[in-house]
Amino acid sequence: MLIGCLIIVTVLAAASKSSSAAPELRALVPLKSSFTEFVSWSGTPRNATFNGFSVDVFRNAALRMSLSLPGLSFSLIPFGDGIYDPSYDDMLVLLEQGKADAIVADITINIGRLKLVDFTQPYMPSALLMITPYRYGRVGTMWDFLQPFSMELWVAILFAFVGTGLVMFTLEHKNPDFHQSFPKPATDANNDLPPLASATDSPDGFKRWAGKLVNFYWFTSLTLFFSQQESVMTHAGRFVTVVWLLVVLIFTSSYTASLASTLSAQQPYPSIQGFEFLLKSTAPIGYQGGSFIHNYLTMLGVKESRLKSLDSAEKYSEALRLGPKMGGVAAIVDEQPYVESFLSTECDFTIAGDQIAFFGGFGFAFPKNSTLTNEMSMAILSLAQDGTLQRLRDKWVGLSQCNVNAQASSHMKLSSFGGLFIILAAVYGISIVWRVFTWQVKSEVVQARIGSMTRVLSGGRVRGAIQDQPSNNVMI
């Protein structure tokens, strides 16, 4: 009897635990008509089947939640008429009132919504961006002449210039062509005082060497225009000069071609340069219907008459192509995921300016103080860590089909000429080593000759001294 009671109690407790751990939760899902890569549906509005990036993320996260909450299941309940995008704020009100247990959508986390419900860890970042049509032309600046080369390449060229001057100074410092000073200014004939001595006229000292160094850099500068006049005496110096002239020829040709292309090309640029400029204008602004962006723009002082609701990516494209003078809009303000999705197929438009504002990203909504919020957040983090979240994003959102080369930087980088600088450095090293070697050999030869002459002279003096001594004849 006691054993039977224990069995009944155990069965009832297990059934109670199973029923409490496995509730079927009601999750509202919007019947979207735009940007269906995030939430899409098929069938009828009352009996819809859902797909999309947001839905797949929720399903994968719920599957991982079931490992810690066995038997957990969600029932996806459609919300909306399927013609127009429903208001996410209306869905949040239903969730707050207890008429739903969760919201599965591409819903943005912001302060106003956090006062009503709790949100999970965001599964996609979000920021506010502005889309404008391209214009083609040139936006010239006073520094356009620096554009052909990147900053790293300019610095490398400067170091190569300095290095060439130092190497030539080392190899040709005895060359008389580089000892000439610049012409002196004419002195007043009536001036009785003698002119000050030129720094380069001093037979020794730092100023004389500084004058030589200036002459060498003047020679290196003239090679940029192939108008150098000084003759190079040493073989190593000629070798360095030939290689340096080849490097100068390559750089001048590349610079001229790139600068001509940069100044003559019709480059695309945004028709509106920044969000502040848009706010100060009177041009109409488009936004995604049903989103919070309408309230955000009105808070910034944009008049209601300037705002135009657009319900799909096709309406975005049409309104931007028409422009403000033909009943369209000058720009569209929307969140980053929608902007990236739109620009992945529409190549005639671009992001203008920087990010306008940052928000909490896309998340799933649960009632206040729900224990499932943390469970879902941990499941989303797990999806992010093992790469599942990125694979789902690549599957639904995809990559841009536009040619990004038109917007790529036209600067020639240091890596493009890395081999040339390596060759130049090798030539410098070989020339210096060769110069040191030949100097050492010549020094040894000179020392040997001096030693030989010293011995000859010393021997001559000894013989002369012996011959000059008087002879003593001894009589025996």
C-alpha positions as CSV (number, residue, x, y, z in Angstrom):
1,M,0.0,0.0,0.0
2,L,2.8,2.4,0.9
3,I,4.8,1.5,-2.2
4,G,1.7,2.1,-4.3
5,C,1.2,5.6,-2.8
6,L,4.8,6.5,-3.4
7,I,4.5,5.4,-7.1
8,I,1.3,7.5,-7.5
9,V,3.0,10.6,-5.9
10,T,6.1,10.2,-8.0
11,V,4.1,9.9,-11.2
12,L,2.0,13.0,-10.3
13,A,5.1,15.0,-9.4
14,A,6.8,14.0,-12.7
15,A,3.6,14.9,-14.6
16,S,3.4,18.2,-12.8
17,K,7.1,19.0,-13.4
18,S,6.7,18.1,-17.1
19,S,3.6,20.2,-17.5
20,S,5.2,23.2,-15.8
21,A,8.5,22.9,-17.8
22,A,6.9,22.5,-21.2
23,P,4.4,25.3,-21.8
24,E,3.6,26.3,-25.4
25,L,4.3,30.0,-25.6
26,R,2.6,32.4,-27.9
27,A,5.0,34.4,-30.1
28,L,3.7,37.2,-32.2
29,V,5.3,37.4,-35.7
30,P,4.5,40.4,-38.1
31,L,3.1,39.8,-41.5
32,K,5.7,41.9,-43.3
33,S,5.5,43.1,-46.9
34,S,8.9,44.8,-47.0
35,F,12.4,43.6,-46.3
36,T,11.2,40.0,-46.2
37,E,14.7,38.7,-45.8
38,F,14.2,39.3,-42.1
39,V,10.7,38.0,-41.7
40,S,8.8,36.4,-44.6
41,W,5.6,34.4,-44.7
42,S,3.6,32.3,-47.1
43,G,0.0,31.0,-47.1
44,T,-2.9,33.0,-45.7
45,P,-2.7,35.7,-43.0
46,R,-4.6,33.4,-40.5
47,N,-2.5,30.3,-41.3
48,A,0.9,31.6,-42.2
49,T,4.2,29.8,-42.4
50,F,7.2,32.0,-41.4
51,N,10.8,32.1,-42.6
52,G,13.6,34.7,-42.7
53,F,16.7,35.6,-40.8
54,S,14.9,36.7,-37.6
55,V,12.7,33.6,-37.5
56,D,15.6,31.2,-38.1
57,V,17.6,32.8,-35.3
58,F,14.7,32.4,-33.0
59,R,14.1,28.8,-33.9
60,N,17.8,27.9,-33.5
61,A,17.9,29.7,-30.1
62,A,14.7,28.0,-28.9
63,L,16.1,24.7,-29.9
64,R,19.1,25.3,-27.7
65,M,16.9,26.6,-24.9
66,S,15.1,23.2,-24.9
67,L,18.3,21.6,-23.7
68,S,17.9,23.3,-20.4
69,L,14.1,23.5,-20.5
70,P,12.9,20.2,-21.9
71,G,9.7,20.3,-23.9
72,L,9.7,24.1,-24.4
73,S,7.8,25.1,-27.5
74,F,6.6,28.2,-29.2
75,S,3.5,28.8,-31.3
76,L,4.1,31.5,-34.0
77,I,1.0,33.7,-34.2
78,P,0.7,36.0,-37.2
79,F,0.0,39.7,-36.6
80,G,-1.1,42.2,-39.3
81,D,-3.1,42.1,-42.6
82,G,-0.2,41.1,-44.8
83,I,-0.6,44.2,-47.0
84,Y,1.1,46.8,-44.9
85,D,3.8,46.4,-42.3
86,P,2.2,46.3,-38.9
87,S,3.3,48.6,-36.1
88,Y,5.8,47.0,-33.8
89,D,4.7,49.4,-31.0
90,D,1.2,47.9,-31.2
91,M,2.7,44.4,-30.9
92,L,4.6,45.6,-27.8
93,V,1.4,46.8,-26.2
94,L,-0.2,43.4,-26.6
95,L,2.9,41.8,-25.1
96,E,2.7,44.1,-22.1
97,Q,-1.0,43.4,-21.6
98,G,-0.2,39.7,-21.4
99,K,-1.9,38.7,-24.7
100,A,1.3,37.2,-26.0
101,D,4.5,35.7,-24.5
102,A,7.1,36.9,-27.0
103,I,7.6,38.9,-30.2
104,V,9.7,37.4,-33.0
105,A,10.6,40.2,-35.4
106,D,13.4,42.5,-36.6
107,I,12.4,44.8,-33.8
108,T,14.9,47.5,-32.6
109,I,15.8,47.9,-29.0
110,N,15.4,51.5,-27.7
111,I,14.7,53.3,-24.5
112,G,11.0,53.8,-25.0
113,R,10.4,50.1,-25.7
114,L,12.5,49.0,-22.8
115,K,10.1,50.7,-20.5
116,L,7.3,48.4,-21.7
117,V,9.0,45.0,-22.1
118,D,12.4,43.2,-21.8
119,F,14.6,42.4,-24.7
120,T,17.1,39.7,-25.3
121,Q,20.8,40.1,-26.3
122,P,20.7,41.7,-29.7
123,Y,21.3,39.3,-32.6
124,M,22.1,42.1,-35.1
125,P,23.6,45.5,-34.6
126,S,21.7,48.6,-35.6
127,A,22.5,52.2,-36.3
128,L,20.7,55.0,-38.2
129,L,22.0,55.8,-41.7
130,M,21.0,58.1,-44.5
131,I,20.7,56.9,-48.2
132,T,21.0,59.4,-51.1
133,P,21.4,59.0,-54.9
134,Y,24.8,59.2,-56.4
135,R,26.0,62.3,-58.3
136,Y,28.9,62.1,-60.7
137,G,31.6,64.7,-61.0
138,R,34.5,65.9,-59.0
139,V,34.7,67.3,-55.5
140,G,38.1,69.0,-55.8
141,T,40.3,69.8,-52.8
142,M,43.5,71.7,-52.4
143,W,45.3,68.4,-51.5
144,D,44.3,66.5,-54.6
145,F,47.9,66.4,-55.8
146,L,48.7,64.1,-52.9
147,Q,46.1,61.5,-53.8
148,P,48.0,59.4,-56.2
149,F,50.2,58.0,-53.4
150,S,49.2,56.9,-50.0
151,M,50.8,58.5,-46.9
152,E,53.0,55.5,-46.3
153,L,54.3,55.7,-49.8
154,W,55.1,59.4,-49.5
155,V,57.0,58.8,-46.3
156,A,58.9,55.9,-48.0
157,I,59.8,58.1,-51.0
158,L,61.1,60.9,-48.6
159,F,63.3,58.4,-46.8
160,A,64.6,57.0,-50.1
161,F,65.5,60.6,-51.1
162,V,67.3,61.3,-47.9
163,G,69.1,57.9,-48.1
164,T,70.2,58.5,-51.7
165,G,71.8,61.8,-50.7
166,L,73.6,60.3,-47.8
167,V,74.9,57.4,-49.9
168,M,76.1,59.7,-52.7
169,F,77.8,61.9,-50.1
170,T,79.6,58.8,-48.8
171,L,80.7,57.6,-52.2
172,E,81.5,61.0,-53.9
173,H,82.6,63.3,-51.0
174,K,86.1,63.7,-52.7
175,N,84.5,64.6,-56.1
176,P,85.5,68.2,-56.9
177,D,82.2,68.8,-58.7
178,F,80.4,68.6,-55.4
179,H,82.8,71.1,-53.7
180,Q,81.6,74.1,-55.6
181,S,79.7,76.6,-53.6
182,F,76.8,78.7,-54.8
183,P,77.7,82.1,-56.4
184,K,78.3,84.8,-53.8
185,P,76.3,88.0,-53.9
186,A,78.1,91.0,-55.3
187,T,79.8,93.2,-52.7
188,D,79.8,97.0,-52.6
189,A,83.0,98.4,-54.2
190,N,83.0,101.4,-51.9
191,N,82.9,99.1,-48.8
192,D,86.3,99.2,-47.2
193,L,85.6,96.2,-44.9
194,P,86.6,92.8,-46.2
195,P,83.7,90.4,-46.9
196,L,82.9,87.7,-44.4
197,A,84.5,84.4,-45.3
198,S,82.1,81.9,-46.8
199,A,81.2,78.8,-44.8
200,T,82.3,76.6,-47.7
201,D,85.6,78.5,-48.2
202,S,86.8,77.2,-44.8
203,P,89.4,74.5,-45.4
204,D,87.9,72.3,-42.7
205,G,85.2,72.2,-40.2
206,F,81.5,71.3,-39.9
207,K,80.3,74.1,-42.3
208,R,82.4,72.8,-45.1
209,W,80.9,69.3,-44.8
210,A,77.4,70.8,-44.5
211,G,78.0,72.7,-47.7
212,K,79.0,69.5,-49.4
213,L,76.0,67.7,-48.1
214,V,73.7,70.5,-49.5
215,N,75.3,70.1,-52.9
216,F,74.7,66.3,-52.8
217,Y,71.0,66.9,-52.0
218,W,70.8,69.5,-54.8
219,F,72.2,66.8,-57.1
220,T,69.6,64.3,-55.9
221,S,66.8,66.9,-56.3
222,L,67.8,67.6,-59.9
223,T,67.6,63.9,-60.8
224,L,63.8,64.2,-60.2
225,F,63.8,66.3,-63.4
226,F,66.7,64.6,-65.1
227,S,68.7,67.8,-65.2
228,Q,71.7,67.0,-63.0
229,Q,75.0,68.5,-64.2
230,E,77.6,67.1,-61.8
231,S,79.7,64.2,-63.0
232,V,80.0,61.1,-60.9
233,M,83.5,59.8,-60.6
234,T,83.3,56.4,-58.7
235,H,81.9,53.2,-60.2
236,A,79.7,52.7,-57.1
237,G,78.4,56.2,-57.4
238,R,77.5,55.7,-61.0
239,F,75.7,52.4,-60.1
240,V,73.6,54.2,-57.4
241,T,72.8,57.1,-59.8
242,V,71.6,54.8,-62.5
243,V,69.3,52.8,-60.2
244,W,68.0,56.0,-58.5
245,L,67.2,57.5,-62.0
246,L,65.3,54.3,-62.8
247,V,63.3,54.6,-59.5
248,V,62.6,58.3,-60.2
249,L,61.4,57.4,-63.7
250,I,59.0,54.7,-62.4
251,F,57.6,57.0,-59.6
252,T,57.2,60.1,-61.9
253,S,55.4,58.0,-64.6
254,S,53.1,56.4,-62.0
255,Y,52.3,59.7,-60.3
256,T,51.6,61.5,-63.6
257,A,49.3,58.8,-64.8
258,S,47.4,58.4,-61.5
259,L,47.0,62.2,-61.0
260,A,45.7,62.7,-64.6
261,S,43.2,59.8,-64.0
262,T,42.1,61.3,-60.7
263,L,41.5,64.8,-61.9
264,S,39.7,63.8,-65.1
265,A,37.6,60.9,-63.9
266,Q,33.9,61.4,-63.1
267,Q,33.7,60.1,-59.5
268,P,30.4,59.2,-57.7
269,Y,29.6,61.1,-54.5
270,P,26.5,61.5,-52.3
271,S,24.1,64.2,-53.4
272,I,23.8,65.3,-49.8
273,Q,26.9,65.5,-47.8
274,G,25.6,65.0,-44.3
275,F,22.6,64.6,-42.0
276,E,22.9,68.2,-40.6
277,F,22.6,69.6,-44.1
278,L,19.5,67.5,-44.6
279,L,17.9,68.8,-41.4
280,K,18.5,72.4,-42.3
281,S,17.0,72.0,-45.8
282,T,13.3,71.7,-46.7
283,A,13.7,68.6,-48.8
284,P,11.3,65.6,-48.2
285,I,12.7,62.7,-46.2
286,G,11.6,59.1,-46.6
287,Y,11.4,56.5,-43.8
288,Q,10.2,52.9,-43.4
289,G,6.5,52.7,-42.6
290,G,5.6,51.4,-39.2
291,S,9.1,52.1,-37.7
292,F,10.0,54.4,-34.8
293,I,12.0,56.6,-37.2
294,H,9.0,58.9,-37.8
295,N,8.9,59.8,-34.1
296,Y,12.7,60.1,-34.0
297,L,12.8,62.6,-36.8
298,T,10.0,64.7,-35.5
299,M,11.8,64.9,-32.1
300,L,14.7,66.4,-34.1
301,G,12.5,69.2,-35.4
302,V,11.7,67.8,-38.8
303,K,8.2,69.0,-39.9
304,E,5.5,66.4,-40.5
305,S,5.0,67.7,-44.1
306,R,8.5,66.7,-45.0
307,L,8.2,63.1,-43.9
308,K,7.1,60.4,-46.4
309,S,6.3,56.8,-45.4
310,L,7.7,54.2,-47.8
311,D,6.6,50.5,-47.5
312,S,9.1,48.5,-49.5
313,A,12.6,48.6,-51.0
314,E,10.9,49.1,-54.4
315,K,9.3,52.3,-53.1
316,Y,12.7,53.4,-51.7
317,S,14.3,53.1,-55.2
318,E,11.4,54.8,-56.9
319,A,11.3,57.7,-54.5
320,L,15.0,58.3,-54.7
321,R,15.0,58.2,-58.5
322,L,12.2,60.7,-58.7
323,G,13.9,63.1,-56.4
324,P,12.2,66.0,-54.4
325,K,11.2,67.9,-57.5
326,M,9.2,65.0,-59.0
327,G,7.3,63.9,-55.9
328,G,10.1,61.7,-54.5
329,V,12.5,62.3,-51.6
330,A,16.0,63.7,-51.3
331,A,17.1,61.1,-48.8
332,I,15.9,58.1,-46.8
333,V,16.7,57.6,-43.1
334,D,16.6,53.9,-42.0
335,E,18.4,51.4,-39.8
336,Q,21.7,49.8,-40.8
337,P,20.4,46.3,-41.6
338,Y,17.7,47.6,-43.9
339,V,20.2,50.0,-45.6
340,E,22.7,47.2,-46.2
341,S,20.0,45.0,-47.6
342,F,18.8,47.7,-49.9
343,L,22.2,48.8,-51.2
344,S,23.2,45.1,-51.8
345,T,21.1,45.2,-55.0
346,E,20.6,49.0,-55.7
347,C,23.9,50.3,-56.9
348,D,22.9,53.8,-57.9
349,F,22.5,54.9,-54.2
350,T,25.0,55.3,-51.3
351,I,25.3,56.0,-47.6
352,A,25.8,59.7,-47.1
353,G,27.8,61.0,-44.1
354,D,28.4,59.1,-40.9
355,Q,26.1,57.1,-38.7
356,I,23.4,59.4,-37.3
357,A,22.6,57.5,-34.1
358,F,23.2,54.2,-32.5
359,F,20.5,51.9,-31.0
360,G,20.4,48.6,-29.2
361,G,20.2,46.4,-32.3
362,F,17.6,43.8,-33.2
363,G,16.3,41.6,-30.3
364,F,13.4,39.4,-29.3
365,A,10.9,40.9,-26.8
366,F,9.5,39.2,-23.7
367,P,7.3,40.4,-20.8
368,K,8.9,42.3,-18.0
369,N,10.8,40.0,-15.5
370,S,10.4,36.9,-17.7
371,T,12.9,34.2,-16.9
372,L,13.0,33.2,-20.6
373,T,14.7,36.5,-21.5
374,N,18.1,35.4,-20.0
375,E,17.7,31.9,-21.4
376,M,17.1,33.2,-24.9
377,S,20.0,35.7,-24.5
378,M,22.4,32.9,-23.6
379,A,21.2,30.9,-26.6
380,I,21.8,33.8,-28.9
381,L,25.3,34.2,-27.5
382,S,25.9,30.5,-28.1
383,L,24.8,30.9,-31.8
384,A,27.2,33.9,-32.2
385,Q,30.1,32.1,-30.7
386,D,29.9,28.9,-32.8
387,G,29.3,30.9,-36.1
388,T,25.7,29.8,-36.6
389,L,24.5,33.4,-36.4
390,Q,26.9,34.6,-39.1
391,R,25.9,31.6,-41.4
392,L,22.2,32.5,-41.0
393,R,23.0,36.1,-41.8
394,D,24.9,35.2,-44.9
395,K,22.1,32.9,-46.0
396,W,19.4,35.5,-45.8
397,V,21.0,38.9,-46.0
398,G,23.7,37.9,-48.4
399,L,26.5,40.0,-49.9
400,S,26.4,43.1,-52.1
401,Q,26.0,42.6,-55.8
402,C,27.4,46.0,-56.7
403,N,30.8,46.8,-57.9
404,V,32.7,48.3,-55.0
405,N,35.7,49.2,-57.1
406,A,34.1,52.5,-58.1
407,Q,34.2,53.6,-54.5
408,A,37.6,52.0,-53.6
409,S,40.5,54.2,-52.8
410,S,42.7,55.1,-55.8
411,H,45.9,55.6,-53.7
412,M,48.9,53.6,-54.8
413,K,50.1,51.9,-51.6
414,L,53.6,51.1,-50.3
415,S,53.1,47.4,-51.0
416,S,52.8,48.1,-54.7
417,F,56.4,49.4,-54.8
418,G,57.9,47.2,-52.0
419,G,60.1,45.3,-54.4
420,L,61.5,48.5,-55.8
421,F,62.5,49.8,-52.4
422,I,64.1,46.5,-51.5
423,I,66.2,46.7,-54.7
424,L,67.2,50.3,-53.9
425,A,68.2,49.4,-50.4
426,A,70.2,46.4,-51.7
427,V,72.0,48.7,-54.2
428,Y,72.9,51.1,-51.4
429,G,74.2,48.4,-49.3
430,I,76.3,46.8,-52.1
431,S,77.7,50.2,-53.1
432,I,78.7,51.1,-49.5
433,V,80.3,47.7,-49.0
434,W,82.2,48.0,-52.3
435,R,83.3,51.5,-51.4
436,V,84.7,50.4,-48.0
437,F,86.4,47.3,-49.6
438,T,88.1,49.4,-52.3
439,W,89.1,52.0,-49.8
440,Q,90.6,49.3,-47.6
441,V,92.5,47.8,-50.6
442,K,93.8,51.2,-51.6
443,S,94.9,52.0,-48.1
444,E,96.9,48.7,-47.9
445,V,98.5,49.4,-51.3
446,V,99.4,53.0,-50.2
447,Q,100.8,51.7,-46.9
448,A,102.8,49.1,-48.7
449,R,104.3,51.7,-51.1
450,I,105.0,54.1,-48.3
451,G,106.8,51.3,-46.4
452,S,108.8,50.3,-49.5
453,M,109.8,53.9,-50.2
454,T,110.8,54.3,-46.5
455,R,113.0,51.3,-46.7
456,V,114.6,52.5,-49.9
457,L,115.2,55.9,-48.5
458,S,116.5,54.5,-45.2
459,G,118.9,52.2,-47.1
460,G,120.2,55.1,-49.2
461,R,120.9,57.2,-46.2
462,V,123.0,54.4,-44.6
463,R,125.1,53.8,-47.7
464,G,125.7,57.5,-48.0
465,A,126.8,57.7,-44.5
466,I,129.3,54.9,-44.9
467,Q,130.8,56.4,-48.0
468,D,131.2,59.8,-46.4
469,Q,133.4,58.5,-43.6
470,P,137.3,59.2,-44.0
471,S,139.5,56.2,-44.6
472,N,142.4,55.5,-42.1
473,N,145.6,53.8,-43.6
474,V,147.7,51.9,-41.1
475,M,151.2,51.4,-41.8
476,I,152.7,48.1,-40.8
